[in-house]
Amino acid sequence: MANHSSASVRETPHVNQTSRTNTIINALKERAQAVLNDRSIDAQSRAIIRCALETNDPWLAEFVRRAGAGETLVDSEGFLKISSINEEEKIAALAEMICRAGDGAGTKSAALLVLMSTLENATHPKELASLAKHFAFTRCGELNFNGVVEAQVAVLEGELFADNALLS
């Protein structure tokens, strides 16, 4: 019975096999590098993509897609064109910028300002605010060790309302 021929041998998955996510990220980085080397794409768009590539910006894929399609990423006044990105993607990217480690206070402040402006100008601000809260709590929850986020929120809330000036 020990040599039963119908028994199959289980194979263990290859530990060194690249995950699907890593494959996608690597393909995106290769595509971004190809766009950077393409001199037919305007210098400002290439500079934005270079910066997004270096900082692992969540909008890198969108920037690469648009530049590869021949769109400029900067308008005539020198501002980044992000109006074609839907509001949910914008909210998710901004929440990621605000929550991720490593970015300076300037980047986080700018992302927060853009998020607030997006919510203020939205046709359905309550739904988008709820979505932003969901993204932020999900991201912060990933980073929350031993209730650190809850403790920090309580401290910040106490400091914000300490003098009751904001409540008047």
Secondary structure as GFF3:
##gff-version 3
##sequence-region A 1 168
A	DSSP	alpha_helix	20	37	.	.	.	ID=ss1
A	DSSP	alpha_helix	43	54	.	.	.	ID=ss2
A	DSSP	alpha_helix	60	68	.	.	.	ID=ss3
A	DSSP	alpha_helix	87	99	.	.	.	ID=ss4
A	DSSP	alpha_helix	105	121	.	.	.	ID=ss5
A	DSSP	alpha_helix	125	143	.	.	.	ID=ss6
A	DSSP	alpha_helix	148	160	.	.	.	ID=ss7
###
